[in-house]
């Protein structure tokens, strides 16, 4: 790992930021996967699969919002759009 920081606190901050970035990336990846599953079920017009996938997607998105990865309005927007898509095929 190459860093420009010479001050101990700055070096620590770099390490903490890397850890947080990795965590945020993993959480965002889970959310994207869940959203893709819902969209795939909607595209296939599979109502039951879409509803099940929507439930898991809502859980993942809400967790991401709670952990501060997404803003609360982003969370509600994502959930609303997915719910609207699922309701359209129901």
C-alpha positions as CSV (number, residue, x, y, z in Angstrom):
1,X,0.0,0.0,0.0
2,X,1.5,3.3,-1.1
3,X,0.3,6.5,0.7
4,X,1.5,10.0,0.7
5,X,0.6,10.6,4.4
6,X,3.5,11.0,6.8
7,X,1.4,11.9,9.9
8,X,0.2,8.9,12.0
9,X,-3.4,10.1,12.3
10,X,-3.5,10.7,8.5
11,X,-2.2,7.1,7.9
12,X,-4.9,5.8,10.3
13,X,-7.6,7.8,8.5
14,X,-6.5,6.3,5.1
15,X,-6.8,2.7,6.6
16,X,-10.3,3.5,8.1
17,X,-11.5,5.0,4.8
18,X,-10.4,1.9,2.9
19,X,-12.2,-0.3,5.3
20,X,-15.4,1.8,5.1
21,X,-15.2,2.0,1.3
22,X,-14.9,-1.8,1.1
23,X,-18.0,-2.2,3.4
24,X,-20.0,0.3,1.4
25,X,-19.1,-1.4,-1.9
26,X,-20.2,-4.8,-0.6
27,X,-23.5,-3.3,0.7
28,X,-24.2,-1.5,-2.6
29,X,-23.4,-4.7,-4.5
30,X,-26.0,-6.6,-2.5
31,X,-28.6,-3.9,-3.2
32,X,-27.9,-3.9,-6.9
33,X,-28.1,-7.7,-7.1
34,X,-31.5,-7.6,-5.2
35,X,-32.8,-4.9,-7.6
36,X,-31.7,-6.9,-10.6
37,X,-33.6,-9.9,-9.4
38,X,-36.8,-7.9,-9.0
39,X,-36.3,-6.3,-12.5
40,X,-35.7,-9.8,-14.0
41,X,-38.9,-11.2,-12.4
42,X,-40.9,-8.1,-13.6
43,X,-39.5,-8.5,-17.1
44,X,-40.6,-12.2,-17.1
45,X,-44.0,-11.1,-15.7
46,X,-43.6,-13.6,-12.9
47,X,-45.8,-12.1,-10.1
48,X,-44.9,-14.4,-7.3
49,X,-41.2,-14.3,-7.9
50,X,-41.3,-10.5,-8.3
51,X,-43.1,-10.1,-4.9
52,X,-40.6,-12.4,-3.2
53,X,-37.7,-10.6,-4.7
54,X,-39.2,-7.3,-3.9
55,X,-39.4,-8.2,-0.2
56,X,-35.7,-9.2,0.0
57,X,-34.8,-6.1,-2.0
58,X,-36.7,-3.8,0.4
59,X,-34.9,-5.4,3.3
60,X,-31.4,-4.9,1.7
61,X,-32.2,-1.3,0.6
62,X,-33.5,-0.4,4.1
63,X,-30.4,-1.9,5.7
64,X,-28.2,0.1,3.4
65,X,-30.1,3.2,4.4
66,X,-29.8,2.4,8.1
67,X,-26.0,2.0,7.8
68,X,-25.7,5.3,6.0
69,X,-24.7,3.9,2.6
70,X,-27.7,5.6,1.0
71,X,-29.6,8.7,1.9
72,X,-33.1,8.0,3.3
73,X,-34.8,9.7,0.4
74,X,-32.7,7.6,-2.0
75,X,-33.9,4.5,-0.1
76,X,-37.6,5.5,-0.3
77,X,-37.2,6.4,-4.1
78,X,-35.7,3.0,-4.9
79,X,-38.3,1.1,-2.9
80,X,-41.1,3.1,-4.5
81,X,-39.9,2.5,-8.0
82,X,-39.5,-1.2,-7.5
83,X,-42.9,-1.5,-5.8
84,X,-44.5,0.4,-8.6
85,X,-42.9,-1.9,-11.2
86,X,-44.1,-5.0,-9.3
87,X,-47.7,-3.6,-8.9
88,X,-47.8,-2.9,-12.6
89,X,-47.6,-6.6,-13.4
90,X,-49.8,-7.8,-10.6
